[in-house]
């Protein structure tokens, strides 16, 4: 019996009696004590990082949501989708992350029921697929806003955005709900400190289909953005406006290039006859203002929105791809062992994705930045008041 204990402690198969057994057990206990401070430090680091992620996510996403709801100028399609993303990240940070905090605090252990673990895992997978589906739909609408602006401005109404959001949530629920009924799919993974998919070898588990769907969504989203980039590159050189000279007939200046000169000459009395047809052309141009063509300012605004959403999509890829690689590693490699430090890092990177969207929005969106720091409006109002007072003083000055 002493020999067996000795073998378990040392693992070398040699025996030196009870003294050797005691020495081996003492060395094992010393190693455990030596590892305890490092595990405590890693626990504190995890708690600190996850608490910081929760605070940034809740505050940032709620501020962006309030700005979008308050400003009527932001009540349009891109910001409706951004509002949906921010609210989803807010719910994820408020519901899913506190359970991770409790499990880390309890030494990577789940202290609740099996049903609650399945519910938390369902919500975690739901929000992951929701972000992927929504980013794909946003990429399609960004392409339509640039390449097919007339159709986009006519069809992308509030109710169309509501339909897109409902479709995204329906697809996300369809992807996350079936594993609830499968035995052993949603479990508490001790190495990840969360309830999530239990990724095993693909012959013994069915999570491969979900991971393939997520990878296809991310790839398709970037393909759409690449297509948009190629479209902008192809149309970057616009043809210059060719000025058509006006045709003068008795100082009337008929033709496309006449602009307002015909009206001025006709009023001055240089021309005889009826009203020049140039003025009719001006009236017709006012009548055609309902045609939704993509002007230079609109093009710049849509391009800035596309850049912001692409950065959000790229950060989603960067923060989730290491964890996706680890999942594929466990699915395709039989009896694999992933380093614990790498797996913990990838899990916390996926958690950080919930807090990066508001940071990107405030850096790359001028409208949200103006709503957050409204410093220019009082200055403009003060300048207007000074300008009006100067006009009044000039009127009262005797000539």
C-alpha positions as CSV (number, residue, x, y, z in Angstrom):
1,X,0.0,0.0,0.0
2,X,2.9,2.4,0.8
3,X,4.4,1.4,-2.5
4,X,1.2,2.4,-4.3
5,X,1.0,5.8,-2.6
6,X,4.6,6.4,-3.5
7,X,4.0,5.5,-7.1
8,X,1.1,8.0,-7.2
9,X,3.1,10.8,-5.7
10,X,6.3,10.4,-7.7
11,X,5.1,8.7,-10.8
12,X,8.5,6.9,-11.3
13,X,7.7,3.4,-9.9
14,X,10.6,3.3,-7.4
15,X,10.1,2.7,-3.6
16,X,12.1,3.8,-0.7
17,X,9.7,2.9,2.1
18,X,7.5,5.1,4.3
19,X,10.2,7.9,4.4
20,X,10.1,8.2,0.6
21,X,6.2,8.3,0.7
22,X,6.2,11.1,3.2
23,X,8.8,13.1,1.3
24,X,6.9,12.7,-1.9
25,X,3.6,13.8,-0.3
26,X,5.4,16.8,1.3
27,X,6.8,17.9,-2.1
28,X,3.4,17.6,-3.7
29,X,1.8,19.7,-1.0
30,X,4.5,22.3,-1.3
31,X,3.9,22.5,-5.1
32,X,0.1,23.0,-4.4
33,X,0.8,25.8,-1.9
34,X,3.2,27.4,-4.4
35,X,0.6,27.3,-7.1
36,X,-2.1,28.8,-4.9
37,X,-0.9,32.5,-5.0
38,X,-0.7,32.4,-8.8
39,X,-4.2,31.0,-9.1
40,X,-5.4,33.7,-6.7
41,X,-3.8,36.4,-8.8
42,X,-5.3,35.0,-12.0
43,X,-8.7,35.0,-10.3
44,X,-8.4,38.6,-9.2
45,X,-7.3,39.6,-12.7
46,X,-10.3,37.8,-14.2
47,X,-12.7,39.5,-11.8
48,X,-11.1,42.9,-12.5
49,X,-11.2,42.5,-16.3
50,X,-14.7,41.2,-16.4
51,X,-15.9,43.9,-14.0
52,X,-14.3,46.5,-16.3
53,X,-15.9,45.0,-19.4
54,X,-19.3,45.0,-17.7
55,X,-19.1,48.6,-16.7
56,X,-17.8,49.8,-20.1
57,X,-20.5,47.7,-21.9
58,X,-23.4,48.9,-19.8
59,X,-22.5,52.6,-19.7
60,X,-21.3,52.8,-23.3
61,X,-24.2,50.9,-24.9
62,X,-26.8,52.7,-22.8
63,X,-25.4,56.1,-23.7
64,X,-25.4,55.2,-27.4
65,X,-29.0,53.9,-27.2
66,X,-30.2,57.1,-25.4
67,X,-28.5,59.3,-28.0
68,X,-30.1,57.5,-30.9
69,X,-33.5,57.6,-29.2
70,X,-33.2,61.3,-28.3
71,X,-31.9,62.7,-31.5
72,X,-34.6,62.7,-34.3
73,X,-31.9,63.2,-36.9
74,X,-30.6,59.7,-36.1
75,X,-34.0,58.0,-36.6
76,X,-33.0,56.2,-39.8
77,X,-32.0,52.7,-40.8
78,X,-28.3,52.5,-39.8
79,X,-28.9,53.8,-36.3
80,X,-31.9,51.5,-35.8
81,X,-29.6,48.6,-36.4
82,X,-26.9,50.1,-34.1
83,X,-29.6,50.6,-31.4
84,X,-30.4,46.9,-31.7
85,X,-26.8,45.9,-31.4
86,X,-26.3,48.1,-28.3
87,X,-29.4,46.8,-26.6
88,X,-28.3,43.2,-27.2
89,X,-24.9,43.8,-25.8
90,X,-26.4,45.6,-22.8
91,X,-28.7,42.6,-22.0
92,X,-25.7,40.2,-22.5
93,X,-23.6,42.2,-20.1
94,X,-26.3,42.5,-17.5
95,X,-27.5,38.8,-17.5
96,X,-24.8,36.5,-18.7
97,X,-21.6,38.1,-17.3
98,X,-22.6,38.2,-13.7
99,X,-22.9,34.4,-13.7
100,X,-19.4,34.2,-15.0
101,X,-18.3,36.5,-12.2
102,X,-19.9,34.3,-9.6
103,X,-18.4,31.1,-11.1
104,X,-14.9,32.7,-11.1
105,X,-15.3,33.8,-7.5
106,X,-16.3,30.3,-6.5
107,X,-13.2,28.7,-7.9
108,X,-14.5,27.9,-11.4
109,X,-17.6,26.1,-10.2
110,X,-21.3,26.4,-11.1
111,X,-23.4,26.6,-8.0
112,X,-26.8,26.8,-9.6
113,X,-29.1,24.2,-11.2
114,X,-28.6,22.4,-14.5
115,X,-31.6,24.2,-16.0
116,X,-30.2,27.6,-15.2
117,X,-27.0,26.6,-16.8
118,X,-28.9,25.7,-20.0
119,X,-30.7,29.1,-20.0
120,X,-27.5,31.1,-19.5
121,X,-25.8,29.1,-22.3
122,X,-28.8,29.6,-24.6
123,X,-28.6,33.3,-24.1
124,X,-24.9,33.5,-24.6
125,X,-25.2,31.6,-27.9
126,X,-28.2,33.6,-28.9
127,X,-26.4,37.0,-28.5
128,X,-23.4,35.6,-30.4
129,X,-25.4,34.6,-33.4
130,X,-27.5,37.7,-33.2
131,X,-24.4,39.9,-33.5
132,X,-23.3,37.8,-36.5
133,X,-26.6,37.9,-38.3
134,X,-27.1,41.6,-37.6
135,X,-23.6,42.5,-38.9
136,X,-24.3,40.6,-42.0
137,X,-27.6,42.5,-42.6
138,X,-25.9,45.8,-41.9
139,X,-23.2,45.0,-44.5
140,X,-25.9,44.3,-47.1
141,X,-27.7,47.6,-46.3
142,X,-24.4,49.5,-46.5
143,X,-23.8,48.1,-50.0
144,X,-27.3,49.0,-51.0
145,X,-26.9,52.6,-49.6
146,X,-23.9,53.2,-51.9
147,X,-24.6,51.1,-55.0
148,X,-28.4,51.3,-55.1
149,X,-29.2,54.5,-53.2
150,X,-32.5,55.3,-54.8
151,X,-33.9,51.8,-54.0
152,X,-32.4,52.0,-50.5
153,X,-33.8,55.5,-49.7
154,X,-37.2,54.4,-50.9
155,X,-37.5,51.0,-49.3
156,X,-35.5,51.2,-46.0
157,X,-38.3,52.7,-43.9
158,X,-38.8,52.2,-40.2
159,X,-41.0,49.2,-40.7
160,X,-38.5,47.6,-43.0
161,X,-35.9,48.0,-40.2
162,X,-38.3,46.4,-37.7
163,X,-38.8,43.5,-40.1
164,X,-35.1,43.0,-40.5
165,X,-34.5,43.1,-36.7
166,X,-37.3,40.6,-36.2
167,X,-35.9,38.3,-38.8
168,X,-32.4,38.5,-37.2
169,X,-33.8,37.6,-33.8
170,X,-35.8,34.7,-35.3
171,X,-32.8,33.2,-37.0
172,X,-30.7,33.6,-33.8
173,X,-33.3,31.8,-31.7
174,X,-33.5,29.1,-34.4
175,X,-29.7,28.6,-34.1
176,X,-29.5,28.7,-30.3
177,X,-32.7,26.9,-29.2
178,X,-32.3,23.3,-30.5
179,X,-29.3,22.4,-28.3
180,X,-31.5,23.0,-25.2
181,X,-33.2,19.7,-25.9
182,X,-29.9,17.8,-26.7
183,X,-28.5,15.9,-23.8
184,X,-25.0,17.2,-22.9
185,X,-24.7,20.0,-25.4
186,X,-25.1,23.0,-23.1
187,X,-22.8,22.5,-20.1
188,X,-20.7,24.4,-17.6
189,X,-17.1,24.4,-19.0
190,X,-14.8,24.7,-16.1
191,X,-11.8,25.9,-18.3
192,X,-14.0,28.7,-19.6
193,X,-15.9,29.6,-16.4
194,X,-19.1,29.8,-18.3
195,X,-22.1,27.7,-19.5
196,X,-21.7,27.2,-23.3
197,X,-21.3,24.6,-26.0
198,X,-19.4,21.5,-24.9
199,X,-17.2,21.1,-27.9
200,X,-16.0,17.5,-28.4
201,X,-14.8,15.4,-31.3
202,X,-17.1,15.8,-34.2
203,X,-18.0,12.1,-34.2
204,X,-19.3,12.4,-30.6
205,X,-21.0,15.8,-30.7
206,X,-23.1,17.9,-33.1
207,X,-21.7,21.4,-32.5
208,X,-19.8,21.4,-35.7
209,X,-22.8,22.7,-37.7
210,X,-23.2,25.7,-35.4
211,X,-19.5,26.6,-35.7
212,X,-19.6,26.3,-39.5
213,X,-22.7,28.5,-39.6
214,X,-20.9,31.2,-37.5
215,X,-17.8,31.0,-39.7
216,X,-19.9,31.3,-42.9
217,X,-21.7,34.3,-41.6
218,X,-18.5,36.1,-40.7
219,X,-17.0,35.3,-44.1
220,X,-20.1,36.4,-46.0
221,X,-20.1,39.7,-44.1
222,X,-16.5,40.5,-45.1
223,X,-17.2,39.4,-48.7
224,X,-20.0,42.0,-48.9
225,X,-17.7,44.7,-47.5
226,X,-15.0,43.7,-50.1
227,X,-17.6,44.0,-52.8
228,X,-18.6,47.5,-51.5
229,X,-14.9,48.5,-51.4
230,X,-14.5,47.4,-55.0
231,X,-17.5,49.3,-56.1
232,X,-16.2,52.5,-54.4
233,X,-12.8,51.9,-56.0
234,X,-14.4,51.5,-59.5
235,X,-16.4,54.7,-59.1
236,X,-13.8,56.8,-57.4
237,X,-13.1,58.9,-60.6
238,X,-16.2,60.7,-61.6
239,X,-16.5,62.5,-64.9
240,X,-16.2,66.2,-64.6
241,X,-19.3,68.4,-65.3
242,X,-19.2,69.6,-68.9
243,X,-20.4,73.2,-69.2
244,X,-22.7,73.6,-72.2
245,X,-22.4,77.1,-73.6
246,X,-25.6,79.2,-73.8
247,X,-27.1,80.1,-77.1
248,X,-27.9,83.9,-77.4
249,X,-30.8,85.0,-79.5
250,X,-31.5,88.7,-78.9
251,X,-30.0,88.7,-75.4
252,X,-32.3,85.9,-74.2
253,X,-29.5,83.2,-73.8
254,X,-31.4,80.1,-74.4
255,X,-29.9,76.7,-73.6
256,X,-28.7,74.6,-70.7
257,X,-25.8,76.9,-69.9
258,X,-27.8,80.0,-69.6
259,X,-28.5,79.7,-65.8
260,X,-30.1,83.0,-64.5
261,X,-28.7,85.3,-67.2
262,X,-31.7,85.0,-69.4
263,X,-34.0,86.1,-66.6
264,X,-31.8,89.1,-65.7
265,X,-31.6,90.3,-69.3
266,X,-35.3,89.8,-69.9
267,X,-36.2,91.8,-66.7
268,X,-33.7,94.5,-67.8
269,X,-35.6,94.8,-71.1
270,X,-32.8,93.6,-73.4
271,X,-34.9,90.8,-74.8
272,X,-38.2,90.9,-76.5
273,X,-40.9,88.3,-76.7
274,X,-42.2,85.8,-74.2
275,X,-40.5,84.6,-71.1
276,X,-37.3,82.7,-72.0
277,X,-37.5,78.9,-71.7
278,X,-34.6,78.9,-69.3
279,X,-36.8,80.0,-66.5
280,X,-39.1,77.1,-67.3
281,X,-36.1,74.9,-66.9
282,X,-35.5,76.3,-63.4
283,X,-39.1,75.5,-62.4
284,X,-38.8,72.0,-63.7
285,X,-35.6,71.4,-61.7
286,X,-37.5,72.5,-58.6
287,X,-40.2,70.0,-59.5
288,X,-37.7,67.1,-59.7
289,X,-36.3,67.5,-56.2
290,X,-38.1,64.4,-55.1
291,X,-35.7,62.3,-57.1
292,X,-33.4,60.7,-54.6
293,X,-29.9,60.8,-56.1
294,X,-26.8,60.3,-54.0
295,X,-25.1,63.6,-53.7
296,X,-21.6,64.3,-52.5
297,X,-22.6,65.0,-48.9
298,X,-24.8,62.0,-48.7
299,X,-22.1,59.9,-50.2
300,X,-19.6,61.1,-47.5
301,X,-22.2,60.4,-44.7
302,X,-22.9,56.9,-46.0
303,X,-19.2,56.2,-46.5
304,X,-18.5,57.2,-42.9
305,X,-21.3,55.0,-41.6
306,X,-19.9,52.1,-43.7
307,X,-16.4,52.6,-42.3
308,X,-17.8,52.6,-38.7
309,X,-19.8,49.4,-39.2
310,X,-16.9,47.7,-40.9
311,X,-14.6,48.5,-38.0
312,X,-17.2,47.0,-35.7
313,X,-17.4,43.9,-37.9
314,X,-13.6,43.7,-38.0
315,X,-13.3,43.9,-34.2
316,X,-15.9,41.2,-33.9
317,X,-13.8,39.0,-36.1
318,X,-10.6,39.8,-34.2
319,X,-12.1,39.2,-30.8
320,X,-14.0,36.1,-31.6
321,X,-11.6,34.3,-34.1
322,X,-9.2,33.0,-31.4
323,X,-12.1,31.4,-29.5
324,X,-13.5,30.0,-32.8
325,X,-10.1,28.5,-33.5
326,X,-10.1,26.8,-30.1
327,X,-13.5,25.4,-30.7
328,X,-12.5,24.0,-34.1
329,X,-9.4,22.6,-32.5
330,X,-11.5,20.6,-30.0
331,X,-13.9,19.5,-32.7
332,X,-11.4,18.2,-35.3
333,X,-8.6,17.0,-33.0
334,X,-9.4,14.0,-31.0
335,X,-8.4,14.0,-27.3
336,X,-6.8,17.4,-27.7
337,X,-5.5,19.6,-24.8
338,X,-5.7,23.3,-25.3
339,X,-3.4,25.4,-23.0
340,X,-5.4,26.9,-20.2
341,X,-3.9,30.3,-20.6
342,X,-4.8,30.5,-24.3
343,X,-8.3,29.3,-23.7
344,X,-8.9,31.9,-20.9
345,X,-7.5,34.7,-23.0
346,X,-9.8,33.8,-25.9
347,X,-12.9,33.6,-23.7
348,X,-12.2,37.0,-22.2
349,X,-11.6,38.5,-25.6
350,X,-15.0,37.3,-26.7
351,X,-16.4,38.9,-23.6
352,X,-14.7,42.2,-24.5
353,X,-16.6,42.3,-27.8
354,X,-19.7,43.5,-25.8
355,X,-18.0,46.7,-24.9
356,X,-16.1,47.8,-28.0
357,X,-19.1,49.0,-30.1
358,X,-19.8,52.2,-28.2
359,X,-16.1,53.0,-28.2
360,X,-15.9,52.6,-32.0
361,X,-19.1,54.7,-32.4
362,X,-17.8,57.6,-30.4
363,X,-14.5,57.6,-32.3
364,X,-15.8,57.3,-35.8
365,X,-19.2,58.8,-35.8
366,X,-19.5,62.6,-35.7
367,X,-23.2,62.7,-35.0
368,X,-22.9,60.6,-31.9
369,X,-19.9,62.6,-30.8
370,X,-21.8,65.9,-31.2
371,X,-24.7,64.4,-29.2
372,X,-22.3,63.4,-26.4
373,X,-20.4,66.7,-26.4
374,X,-22.8,69.4,-27.5
375,X,-20.2,72.3,-27.2
376,X,-20.5,73.8,-30.6
377,X,-24.3,74.6,-30.3
378,X,-24.0,77.2,-27.5
379,X,-21.1,78.9,-29.3
380,X,-23.1,79.1,-32.5
381,X,-26.1,80.5,-30.7
382,X,-23.8,83.1,-29.0
383,X,-22.4,84.1,-32.4
384,X,-25.9,84.5,-33.8
385,X,-26.9,86.7,-30.9
386,X,-23.8,88.9,-31.4
387,X,-24.4,89.1,-35.1
388,X,-28.0,90.2,-34.5
389,X,-27.0,92.8,-32.0
390,X,-24.4,94.2,-34.4
391,X,-27.1,94.5,-37.1
392,X,-29.4,96.4,-34.7
393,X,-26.6,98.8,-33.7
394,X,-25.8,99.5,-37.3
395,X,-29.5,100.3,-38.0
396,X,-29.7,102.7,-35.1
397,X,-26.5,104.6,-36.1
398,X,-27.3,107.9,-37.8
399,X,-26.2,108.2,-41.4
